[in-house]
């Protein structure tokens, strides 16, 4: 056991927390614990949730209170079921397994260490026996899909390549044998590789050589090379939309440092292009820091981005940076400063032909006016955003720095403003519309819209607690996928609004789920 851990449970909690933060399911973690600690599935799932036998019994009794004359279960029941099939144990009934599966958020069959006889089926695919050596029984299909989708989406392998399937099998088996430190190192390498892979992925041999030489000799940097580096930034931004800031921060900072070094010794012909790229990388680093609640770092990066954008005479980017600065100030509780930045952003955006950017500048102004309590100005700005979006060309989305801004996000912001000014029914209607319209790849935006609806359900004269719980549960699933610290903070806020009902069994069960996702302290 690692010397820095006081106990095995501390070691398990630390490992589980790190793996959950990277998107691992409880099934993945339970399989890892089975192999590492040589325990059966029922023990492994309990360990994956960080629970004692007594805590499992307490959750059971809270979810299924005993009838009159019946005794609640105790830790001894859990102990007997975990010891089975040893002589000291007792076999759990099908009902008991179903209830444990509810607590452990898995299917009941996962809690049995039964024998696998699928190899006797002549039509079954051959299974590599090495995948069984450490208790690695067949992976559930959704686990393979999740991991495989990540590999394919980031261009590391094609799903139809034999090496793709072999890699999945070998990584799972290998991970079961690794020490915690090695697993975390692998995750770090994988994160960096996933973001960096697009640099040369689609280039032919000549372009690969050209880019590699340019990175070594800055004077050889040209527009094509700048475009390749910019493509990495685009991939990182889309990865952040789905997975959150932790997934891409290191890569973004490394790319920013690379471009900064290239600026020291490059030709005048591409200097403005590199300056714009450096400004956008600084802006993105500021956004990631903001989403991680590191406001001071965000301010520093944003100011660096603003200066570089103006030096490069990039009006669109300068306006977009000011939008980011406005959003940051408003979120920090400084709406008047947010208004200042938003007004400047609108002025600069008005000098461009980017109507999507103009709409977004009006949107951040509306948020600042809303936070300052100026209802008339807030909705007037939202109307400006609506009119600007009406003139956006359908094919122009990816060309705009505000590529993510569309009718769905505008509807979500309208909902939030309506709720804050007491128009709860209209806010609920708008939030439901936004949830249906937001592109699923924008996980963070979708989660915020879902939380807005949950807040609506507990606002007003007649709170709908059941609807609030259901909606907050949906938001929790999204927040577990995108680990935005701001998003997790909003989950906390919504959970606190349910405080009058925290003693209800259904609310307590929801709290357990959110805690299992590491969304509650």
KEBAGU-981537 format. One record per residue (C-alpha): x, y, z; residue number from 0; residue in one letter. Coordinates in nm, 3 decimals, decimal comma. Each point is the difference from the previous one (the first is absolute). Layout:
N
      xx      yy      zz   k r
       X       Y       Z NUM A
...
This chain:
521
      xx      yy      zz   k r
   0,000   0,000   0,000   0 X
   0,120   0,350  -0,080   1 X
   0,163   0,148   0,309   2 X
  -0,188   0,325  -0,028   3 X
  -0,334  -0,173   0,061   4 X
  -0,104  -0,060   0,359   5 X
  -0,202  -0,309  -0,088   6 X
  -0,111  -0,217  -0,287   7 X
  -0,335   0,180   0,002   8 X
   0,180   0,333  -0,040   9 X
   0,196  -0,142  -0,292  10 X
  -0,320  -0,131  -0,160  11 X
  -0,182   0,330   0,046  12 X
   0,288   0,192  -0,157  13 X
   0,022  -0,234  -0,299  14 X
  -0,377  -0,004  -0,046  15 X
  -0,016   0,380   0,009  16 X
   0,271   0,037  -0,262  17 X
  -0,159  -0,258  -0,231  18 X
  -0,352   0,145   0,038  19 X
   0,136   0,344  -0,090  20 X
   0,125  -0,144  -0,330  21 X
  -0,338  -0,154  -0,086  22 X
   0,044  -0,358   0,127  23 X
  -0,325  -0,178   0,088  24 X
  -0,053  -0,184   0,329  25 X
   0,009  -0,317  -0,208  26 X
   0,350   0,081  -0,124  27 X
   0,117   0,079   0,352  28 X
  -0,159  -0,313   0,148  29 X
   0,175  -0,218  -0,258  30 X
   0,328   0,171   0,084  31 X
  -0,053  -0,053   0,375  32 X
  -0,091  -0,366  -0,054  33 X
   0,334  -0,065  -0,165  34 X
   0,211   0,223   0,222  35 X
  -0,140  -0,097   0,341  36 X
  -0,106  -0,358  -0,085  37 X
  -0,362   0,046   0,109  38 X
  -0,332  -0,110  -0,145  39 X
  -0,239   0,222  -0,195  40 X
  -0,223   0,093   0,296  41 X
   0,298   0,119   0,204  42 X
   0,155   0,176  -0,300  43 X
  -0,313   0,204  -0,074  44 X
  -0,032   0,103   0,364  45 X
   0,365   0,105   0,002  46 X
  -0,048   0,191  -0,326  47 X
  -0,266   0,209   0,174  48 X
   0,215   0,048   0,309  49 X
  -0,261  -0,154   0,231  50 X
   0,027  -0,210   0,313  51 X
  -0,233  -0,294   0,053  52 X
  -0,189   0,204   0,261  53 X
  -0,043   0,290  -0,247  54 X
  -0,139  -0,239  -0,261  55 X
  -0,249  -0,130   0,257  56 X
  -0,104   0,356   0,087  57 X
  -0,060   0,087  -0,364  58 X
  -0,200  -0,318  -0,045  59 X
  -0,224   0,082   0,299  60 X
  -0,048   0,358  -0,121  61 X
  -0,108  -0,116  -0,346  62 X
  -0,211  -0,290   0,120  63 X
  -0,126   0,061   0,356  64 X
  -0,096  -0,321   0,178  65 X
  -0,367  -0,081   0,051  66 X
  -0,157  -0,035   0,344  67 X
   0,146  -0,298   0,180  68 X
   0,296  -0,027  -0,235  69 X
   0,352   0,073   0,106  70 X
   0,214   0,230  -0,216  71 X
   0,306  -0,158  -0,152  72 X
   0,336   0,052   0,167  73 X
   0,362  -0,013  -0,101  74 X
  -0,009  -0,372   0,078  75 X
  -0,232  -0,063  -0,295  76 X
   0,242   0,180  -0,229  77 X
   0,289  -0,198   0,148  78 X
  -0,178  -0,335  -0,056  79 X
  -0,081   0,086  -0,363  80 X
   0,355   0,113  -0,067  81 X
   0,150  -0,314   0,155  82 X
  -0,210  -0,234  -0,216  83 X
   0,074  -0,255  -0,150  84 X
   0,235  -0,071   0,290  85 X
  -0,146  -0,213   0,278  86 X
  -0,023   0,305   0,228  87 X
  -0,220   0,183  -0,251  88 X
  -0,359  -0,012  -0,114  89 X
  -0,122   0,021  -0,359  90 X
  -0,178   0,331  -0,074  91 X
  -0,348  -0,033  -0,147  92 X
  -0,089   0,145  -0,339  93 X
  -0,186   0,280   0,179  94 X
   0,304   0,074   0,216  95 X
   0,224   0,016  -0,307  96 X
  -0,241   0,237  -0,174  97 X
  -0,001   0,231   0,300  98 X
   0,377  -0,006   0,032  99 X
   0,023   0,078  -0,370 100 X
  -0,218   0,307   0,060 101 X
   0,239   0,118   0,273 102 X
   0,311  -0,075  -0,205 103 X
  -0,146   0,138  -0,326 104 X
   0,063  -0,313  -0,203 105 X
  -0,196  -0,299  -0,127 106 X
  -0,061  -0,291   0,234 107 X
   0,191  -0,247  -0,215 108 X
   0,318   0,205   0,052 109 X
  -0,008  -0,095   0,370 110 X
   0,035  -0,371  -0,070 111 X
   0,332  -0,167  -0,070 112 X
  -0,159  -0,276  -0,202 113 X
   0,172  -0,230  -0,242 114 X
   0,013   0,102  -0,365 115 X
  -0,088  -0,279  -0,245 116 X
  -0,054   0,213  -0,309 117 X
   0,302  -0,167  -0,160 118 X
  -0,215  -0,312  -0,042 119 X
  -0,217   0,189  -0,251 120 X
   0,151  -0,083  -0,338 121 X
  -0,119   0,337  -0,137 122 X
   0,158   0,204   0,276 123 X
   0,314   0,196  -0,076 124 X
   0,321  -0,140   0,140 125 X
   0,102   0,170   0,321 126 X
   0,363   0,056   0,090 127 X
   0,062  -0,194   0,320 128 X
   0,243   0,263   0,120 129 X
  -0,296   0,232   0,061 130 X
  -0,121  -0,237   0,274 131 X
   0,319  -0,038   0,200 132 X
  -0,066   0,281   0,244 133 X
  -0,375  -0,041   0,029 134 X
  -0,065   0,204  -0,315 135 X
  -0,322  -0,162  -0,115 136 X
  -0,169   0,127  -0,319 137 X
  -0,030   0,377  -0,016 138 X
  -0,346   0,149  -0,025 139 X
  -0,075   0,130  -0,348 140 X
  -0,054   0,359   0,111 141 X
   0,346   0,006   0,159 142 X
   0,164  -0,104  -0,326 143 X
  -0,211   0,250  -0,191 144 X
   0,100   0,284   0,234 145 X
   0,372  -0,073  -0,015 146 X
  -0,009  -0,086  -0,369 147 X
  -0,191   0,315  -0,086 148 X
   0,263   0,210   0,176 149 X
   0,279  -0,165  -0,199 150 X
  -0,180   0,035  -0,333 151 X
  -0,130   0,353   0,060 152 X
   0,351   0,126   0,064 153 X
   0,142  -0,166  -0,309 154 X
   0,232  -0,239   0,186 155 X
  -0,132  -0,308  -0,183 156 X
  -0,279  -0,096  -0,235 157 X
  -0,267  -0,229   0,145 158 X
   0,036  -0,242  -0,290 159 X
   0,370  -0,058   0,063 160 X
   0,093  -0,329   0,175 161 X
   0,244   0,198   0,216 162 X
  -0,293   0,201   0,139 163 X
  -0,163  -0,305   0,160 164 X
   0,333  -0,139   0,115 165 X
   0,090   0,332   0,163 166 X
  -0,325   0,011   0,198 167 X
   0,048  -0,356   0,132 168 X
   0,366   0,049   0,089 169 X
  -0,053   0,336   0,171 170 X
  -0,275  -0,140   0,223 171 X
   0,204  -0,303   0,102 172 X
   0,316   0,203   0,046 173 X
  -0,174   0,261   0,215 174 X
  -0,108  -0,270   0,245 175 X
   0,363  -0,085   0,071 176 X
   0,131   0,351   0,032 177 X
   0,083   0,192   0,312 178 X
  -0,206   0,312   0,064 179 X
   0,292   0,230  -0,092 180 X
   0,042  -0,177  -0,333 181 X
  -0,371   0,018  -0,077 182 X
  -0,003   0,374   0,062 183 X
   0,310   0,044  -0,215 184 X
  -0,174  -0,190  -0,280 185 X
  -0,306   0,223   0,031 186 X
   0,220   0,307  -0,021 187 X
   0,175  -0,131  -0,311 188 X
  -0,330  -0,102  -0,159 189 X
  -0,153   0,344   0,058 190 X
   0,297   0,174  -0,159 191 X
   0,015  -0,245  -0,290 192 X
  -0,372   0,032  -0,072 193 X
   0,023   0,376  -0,034 194 X
   0,334   0,009  -0,178 195 X
  -0,072  -0,278  -0,250 196 X
  -0,187   0,230  -0,244 197 X
   0,318   0,202  -0,064 198 X
   0,127  -0,239  -0,265 199 X
  -0,290  -0,240  -0,030 200 X
  -0,136   0,094  -0,341 201 X
   0,322   0,131  -0,155 202 X
   0,180  -0,174  -0,280 203 X
   0,368  -0,091   0,034 204 X
   0,123   0,332  -0,145 205 X
  -0,219   0,209   0,231 206 X
   0,107  -0,204   0,303 207 X
   0,365   0,065  -0,077 208 X
  -0,068   0,365  -0,074 209 X
  -0,181   0,054   0,332 210 X
   0,260  -0,186   0,203 211 X
   0,285   0,204  -0,152 212 X
  -0,187   0,326   0,056 213 X
  -0,046  -0,075   0,368 214 X
   0,374  -0,052   0,027 215 X
   0,094   0,303  -0,212 216 X
  -0,250   0,284   0,066 217 X
   0,109   0,191  -0,312 218 X
  -0,155  -0,278  -0,207 219 X
  -0,347   0,056   0,148 220 X
  -0,249   0,099  -0,269 221 X
  -0,378   0,033  -0,033 222 X
  -0,044  -0,373  -0,054 223 X
   0,185  -0,088   0,321 224 X
  -0,197   0,262   0,195 225 X
  -0,316  -0,161  -0,134 226 X
   0,108  -0,341   0,127 227 X
   0,064   0,138   0,349 228 X
  -0,332   0,186  -0,008 229 X
  -0,172  -0,330  -0,080 230 X
   0,127  -0,139   0,331 231 X
  -0,159   0,293   0,182 232 X
  -0,331  -0,066  -0,174 233 X
   0,009  -0,367   0,105 234 X
   0,077   0,104   0,358 235 X
  -0,292   0,243   0,008 236 X
  -0,241  -0,269  -0,119 237 X
   0,144  -0,244   0,253 238 X
  -0,056   0,259   0,274 239 X
  -0,362   0,042  -0,114 240 X
  -0,055  -0,368   0,072 241 X
   0,241  -0,100   0,276 242 X
   0,082   0,321   0,184 243 X
   0,314   0,205   0,070 244 X
   0,207  -0,265   0,176 245 X
   0,018  -0,207  -0,318 246 X
   0,181   0,265  -0,205 247 X
   0,163   0,258   0,229 248 X
   0,351  -0,150  -0,012 249 X
  -0,008  -0,029  -0,378 250 X
  -0,130   0,356  -0,044 251 X
   0,274   0,142   0,223 252 X
   0,266  -0,203  -0,183 253 X
  -0,125   0,125  -0,337 254 X
  -0,004   0,358   0,130 255 X
   0,361  -0,032   0,114 256 X
   0,098  -0,149  -0,337 257 X
  -0,154   0,287  -0,196 258 X
   0,155   0,253   0,236 259 X
   0,343  -0,150  -0,071 260 X
  -0,065   0,010  -0,375 261 X
  -0,080   0,371   0,023 262 X
   0,353   0,071   0,121 263 X
   0,157  -0,098  -0,333 264 X
  -0,240   0,005  -0,290 265 X
  -0,048   0,195  -0,322 266 X
  -0,216   0,312  -0,020 267 X
  -0,226  -0,170  -0,259 268 X
  -0,162  -0,233   0,253 269 X
   0,056   0,199   0,319 270 X
  -0,356   0,137   0,010 271 X
  -0,136  -0,351  -0,056 272 X
   0,212  -0,135   0,284 273 X
  -0,100   0,293   0,221 274 X
  -0,366  -0,074  -0,065 275 X
   0,058  -0,367   0,076 276 X
   0,185   0,092   0,320 277 X
  -0,285   0,234   0,096 278 X
  -0,259  -0,272  -0,053 279 X
   0,204  -0,256   0,194 280 X
   0,035   0,252   0,285 281 X
  -0,372   0,067  -0,015 282 X
  -0,074  -0,374   0,010 283 X
   0,236  -0,045   0,295 284 X
  -0,192   0,281   0,170 285 X
  -0,332  -0,169  -0,072 286 X
   0,124  -0,333   0,138 287 X
   0,131   0,173   0,313 288 X
  -0,334   0,178   0,039 289 X
  -0,187  -0,329  -0,030 290 X
   0,230  -0,138   0,273 291 X
  -0,088   0,297   0,227 292 X
   0,359   0,133  -0,026 293 X
  -0,114   0,356  -0,063 294 X
   0,333   0,174   0,053 295 X
   0,171  -0,223  -0,258 296 X
  -0,291   0,053  -0,236 297 X
   0,036   0,379   0,028 298 X
   0,372  -0,021  -0,074 299 X
  -0,047  -0,221  -0,308 300 X
  -0,287   0,214  -0,129 301 X
   0,202   0,320   0,027 302 X
   0,289  -0,166  -0,185 303 X
  -0,246  -0,113  -0,268 304 X
  -0,154   0,348  -0,035 305 X
   0,340   0,164  -0,046 306 X
   0,117  -0,257  -0,256 307 X
  -0,326   0,019  -0,197 308 X
   0,021   0,378  -0,024 309 X
   0,368  -0,018  -0,097 310 X
  -0,095  -0,238  -0,280 311 X
  -0,284   0,234  -0,106 312 X
  -0,242  -0,291   0,038 313 X
  -0,327   0,181   0,070 314 X
  -0,217  -0,313   0,021 315 X
   0,228  -0,167   0,252 316 X
   0,038   0,320   0,204 317 X
  -0,380   0,026   0,026 318 X
  -0,030  -0,365   0,099 319 X
   0,262   0,039   0,276 320 X
  -0,199   0,293   0,138 321 X
  -0,310  -0,223   0,003 322 X
   0,194  -0,252   0,209 323 X
   0,120   0,274   0,233 324 X
  -0,360   0,121   0,043 325 X
  -0,120  -0,351   0,082 326 X
   0,276  -0,041   0,258 327 X
  -0,074   0,333   0,171 328 X
  -0,374  -0,070   0,016 329 X
   0,056  -0,351   0,139 330 X
   0,232   0,145   0,266 331 X
  -0,274   0,232   0,121 332 X
   0,129   0,313  -0,178 333 X
  -0,284   0,067  -0,248 334 X
   0,088   0,366  -0,059 335 X
   0,347  -0,101  -0,117 336 X
  -0,168  -0,272  -0,204 337 X
  -0,217   0,267  -0,164 338 X
   0,309   0,209  -0,082 339 X
   0,168  -0,294  -0,176 340 X
  -0,323  -0,100  -0,177 341 X
  -0,061   0,350  -0,136 342 X
   0,357   0,008  -0,133 343 X
  -0,047  -0,348  -0,149 344 X
  -0,319   0,113  -0,176 345 X
   0,179   0,304  -0,140 346 X
   0,287  -0,205  -0,144 347 X
  -0,227  -0,283  -0,121 348 X
  -0,210   0,260  -0,182 349 X
   0,302   0,078  -0,214 350 X
   0,009  -0,357  -0,131 351 X
  -0,226  -0,204  -0,225 352 X
  -0,028  -0,281   0,257 353 X
  -0,368   0,017   0,099 354 X
   0,037  -0,303   0,229 355 X
   0,267   0,185   0,196 356 X
  -0,221   0,310   0,010 357 X
  -0,281  -0,212   0,144 358 X
   0,229  -0,148   0,265 359 X
   0,127   0,345   0,101 360 X
  -0,361   0,109   0,056 361 X
  -0,061  -0,321   0,197 362 X
   0,282   0,060   0,250 363 X
  -0,126   0,356   0,037 364 X
  -0,343  -0,140   0,090 365 X
   0,153  -0,224   0,267 366 X
   0,184   0,296   0,152 367 X
  -0,313   0,218   0,000 368 X
  -0,195  -0,288   0,155 369 X
   0,256  -0,041   0,280 370 X
  -0,019   0,376   0,058 371 X
  -0,380  -0,017   0,034 372 X
  -0,077   0,201  -0,314 373 X
  -0,286  -0,203  -0,153 374 X
  -0,080   0,241  -0,283 375 X
   0,361   0,017  -0,122 376 X
   0,045  -0,376   0,035 377 X
  -0,296  -0,092  -0,221 378 X
   0,081   0,277  -0,245 379 X
   0,348  -0,152  -0,044 380 X
  -0,154  -0,346  -0,047 381 X
  -0,220   0,143  -0,276 382 X
   0,314   0,135  -0,169 383 X
   0,157  -0,345   0,023 384 X
  -0,313  -0,154  -0,151 385 X
   0,003   0,240  -0,296 386 X
   0,370  -0,057  -0,062 387 X
  -0,042  -0,378  -0,002 388 X
  -0,273   0,036  -0,261 389 X
   0,265   0,124  -0,245 390 X
   0,252  -0,279   0,064 391 X
   0,079  -0,211  -0,305 392 X
  -0,053  -0,373   0,075 393 X
   0,343  -0,093  -0,137 394 X
   0,187   0,265   0,199 395 X
  -0,002  -0,158   0,344 396 X
   0,348  -0,153   0,013 397 X
   0,153   0,316  -0,147 398 X
  -0,108   0,209   0,299 399 X
   0,183   0,016   0,332 400 X
  -0,349  -0,025   0,154 401 X
  -0,063  -0,328  -0,189 402 X
  -0,190  -0,143   0,299 403 X
  -0,255   0,282   0,016 404 X
  -0,337  -0,073  -0,157 405 X
  -0,374   0,024   0,056 406 X
   0,009  -0,280   0,259 407 X
   0,258   0,172   0,220 408 X
  -0,183   0,332  -0,033 409 X
  -0,319  -0,172   0,116 410 X
   0,187  -0,141   0,301 411 X
   0,127   0,346   0,098 412 X
  -0,350   0,145  -0,041 413 X
  -0,126  -0,268   0,237 414 X
   0,258   0,089   0,264 415 X
  -0,083   0,372  -0,027 416 X
  -0,374  -0,065   0,026 417 X
   0,045  -0,210   0,313 418 X
   0,221   0,258   0,166 419 X
  -0,263   0,269  -0,063 420 X
  -0,281  -0,221   0,136 421 X
  -0,161  -0,116  -0,327 422 X
   0,017  -0,366   0,104 423 X
  -0,259  -0,149  -0,239 424 X
   0,160   0,162  -0,303 425 X
   0,344  -0,101   0,127 426 X
  -0,112  -0,364   0,028 427 X
  -0,140   0,000  -0,352 428 X
   0,319   0,149  -0,142 429 X
   0,226  -0,238   0,193 430 X
  -0,192  -0,303  -0,130 431 X
   0,032   0,135  -0,355 432 X
   0,373   0,061   0,042 433 X
   0,056  -0,353   0,131 434 X
  -0,162  -0,144  -0,312 435 X
   0,193   0,226  -0,236 436 X
   0,356   0,003   0,138 437 X
   0,240  -0,218  -0,197 438 X
   0,090  -0,301   0,223 439 X
   0,371   0,055  -0,074 440 X
  -0,021   0,322   0,207 441 X
  -0,027  -0,192   0,325 442 X
   0,073   0,293   0,232 443 X
  -0,258   0,226  -0,167 444 X
  -0,259  -0,275   0,013 445 X
   0,073  -0,059   0,368 446 X
  -0,040   0,368   0,088 447 X
  -0,335   0,010  -0,183 448 X
  -0,113  -0,310   0,191 449 X
   0,099   0,161   0,330 450 X
  -0,193   0,313  -0,095 451 X
  -0,310  -0,215  -0,040 452 X
   0,063  -0,170   0,334 453 X
   0,029   0,341   0,166 454 X
  -0,330   0,103  -0,161 455 X
  -0,170  -0,306   0,150 456 X
   0,090   0,112   0,354 457 X
  -0,076   0,368  -0,060 458 X
  -0,333   0,175   0,021 459 X
  -0,299  -0,063   0,224 460 X
  -0,046  -0,372  -0,076 461 X
   0,330  -0,187  -0,017 462 X
  -0,012  -0,327  -0,198 463 X
   0,248  -0,198   0,206 464 X
  -0,034  -0,325  -0,195 465 X
   0,073   0,179  -0,327 466 X
   0,290   0,186   0,160 467 X
   0,155  -0,325   0,124 468 X
  -0,039  -0,169  -0,337 469 X
   0,148   0,295  -0,188 470 X
   0,289   0,039   0,243 471 X
   0,076  -0,369  -0,043 472 X
   0,023   0,053  -0,378 473 X
   0,226   0,300   0,055 474 X
   0,220  -0,210   0,230 475 X
   0,057  -0,255  -0,274 476 X
   0,112   0,276  -0,235 477 X
   0,221   0,163   0,265 478 X
   0,167  -0,335   0,065 479 X
   0,098  -0,004  -0,368 480 X
   0,117   0,361  -0,026 481 X
   0,201   0,080   0,313 482 X
  -0,039   0,378  -0,016 483 X
   0,058   0,135   0,350 484 X
  -0,251   0,279  -0,066 485 X
  -0,252  -0,261  -0,102 486 X
   0,059  -0,207   0,313 487 X
  -0,044   0,318   0,203 488 X
  -0,338   0,059  -0,162 489 X
  -0,098  -0,359   0,087 490 X
   0,085   0,084   0,363 491 X
  -0,220   0,310  -0,017 492 X
  -0,292  -0,194  -0,142 493 X
   0,042  -0,273   0,263 494 X
  -0,011   0,263   0,275 495 X
  -0,332   0,124  -0,137 496 X
  -0,136  -0,346   0,081 497 X
   0,109   0,029   0,363 498 X
  -0,359   0,012   0,140 499 X
  -0,049  -0,348  -0,147 500 X
   0,341  -0,152   0,080 501 X
  -0,157  -0,235   0,257 502 X
  -0,229  -0,159  -0,261 503 X
   0,120  -0,348  -0,106 504 X
  -0,015   0,094  -0,369 505 X
   0,208   0,312   0,056 506 X
   0,248  -0,194   0,212 507 X
   0,033  -0,256  -0,277 508 X
   0,066   0,281  -0,247 509 X
   0,264   0,139   0,234 510 X
   0,166  -0,341   0,009 511 X
   0,010  -0,008  -0,380 512 X
   0,148   0,348  -0,027 513 X
   0,257  -0,086   0,266 514 X
   0,087  -0,316  -0,192 515 X
   0,072   0,219  -0,301 516 X
   0,220   0,211   0,230 517 X
  -0,223   0,300  -0,055 518 X
  -0,076   0,054   0,370 519 X
   0,248   0,024   0,285 520 X
